[in-house]
Amino acid sequence: MKSSHNADKLLNAFAAEMTALLPLPPARVAIAVSGGSDSMALALLTQEWARRAGVALLAFSVDHGLRPEAAAEARQVRDWLAMAGIETVILTWTGPHPQSGVQQAAREARYALMTTECRARGISHLLLGHQLEDQLETFLMRLSKGSGLEGLAAMEPARERNGIKLLRPLLGIPREQLRQYLQQCGQDWIDDPGNDNPGFTRTRVGGILAALQALPGSGQDSIALALARLQRADDSLEQLAAQFLWAEAEIDPFGAIKIADAALCALPEEIALRALAASLRAVGGGAHIRLAAVEDLYQRMQASEAAGAAMSATLGGAYVTRKNHHWYFCRETGRQGLPEVPLQDGETGWSWDQRFYIHDLAPSRERSDNLTLRALGPAGGREAVRRALLPAEAAMTAKQRNSLPGVWRGDHLLAVPLPSRYISGETSGNQRFRLDFRAFYWIPRGNSC
């Protein structure tokens, strides 16, 4: 069926957004397809873009098991996409299914299933079908919970989760426009009855959004314009916080950050809060931290500085302490511990705790079987010092040292990955694995952030 003029405009707008998100397209991308109108439109639009860009597609459809018909719907999605020439993998959430917070739990489960599958297949980008109404509803939900400006800017077009880049190319497109496109393509979709369930927060917020649009002088476009202006202000503050961090933060390649207390204190409060949150996230494994908790910590830090008193605290997996007129940030292991990553055959690099990337500098050389990357911990930290596996000149606290990754075979510590400055050129023994601290990896340098 030939596309209408409106369909061509949508295809061109989508292609322009994908070019902005992916100026250098990878060989393959994945798309999340629930069968609803948003995700089905995303699949067909992405297919046309991928054909032009020479990119292979793989779709994921998740059988969440929350309704009896969920499995049949996942198969229907697979059949529809097969007719369009798109390969589909059905992923199944086996639970446990909670009695409350069902939508949030299902959302987290879908992300976990899809990002895990992406990593297993070597796919770095996953496309999601959130569109303009989703964006506006998210804005209202966060407004109702007292969110700050960063939260009110709502969903980002691109962000990283579990090592996979999540892309949302439809955020500026209304649902009605996507449904018109599907109708022009002769493609059906599935309406989720949960979207009409008044027990779900997003359903009630959708009703509020409809009421707002009915106000004189209001409408979807005007609300979206307000959101875009909030996003512009948020981007500007993020840029100022980024400039401060790149100029003032001292980054220890073993996973710690140091900032002069006078420099942090001199910042406007909003920028200081963003710099503080970014520092906590950088050393704490990337955990999201509530703004209220960051504000509380910042007030305590200010009081400590004013009194000239020592202070330490933990938040979001990070440990922060004040000494010698500086704030020091490093990992705090916490009750959940740190990850254990198997070193599979054929792999040459591994992401660990969202803080470090570890490279095998001699990938052609055989590795021992059953190797894992896991935290040194107190015992491993002491062993690393005793065997001089860590450079003596890299002074660090026991807390920082114990949260570093080690290469283990069972309970035997084989090596401690080292930053490049401490690798002499040998690629054997303790010099085989290179450690890269990914501090602020999500923050672009310079004025373009």
Secondary structure by P-SEA (a helix, b strand, c coil): ccccaaaaaaaaaaaaaaaaaccccccbbbbbbcccaaaaaaaaaaaaaaaaabbbbbbbbbccccccaaaaaaaaaaaaaaaacbbbbbbbbcccccccaaaaaaaaaaaaaaaaaaaaacccbbbbbccaaaaaaaaaaaaaaccccccccccccccccccbbbbbccccccaaaaaaaaaaacbbbbbcccccccccaaaaaaaaaaaaaacccccaaaaaaaaaaaaaaaaaaaaaaaaaaaccccccccbbbbbcaaaaaaccaaaaaaaaaaaaaaaccbbbbbaaaaaaaaaaaaaaaaaccccccccccbbbbbcccbbbbbbccccccbbbbbbccccccccccccbbbbccccccccccbbbbbbbcaaaaaaaaaaccccccccccaaaaaacccccccccccbbbbccccccccccccccbbbbbbccccccccccc
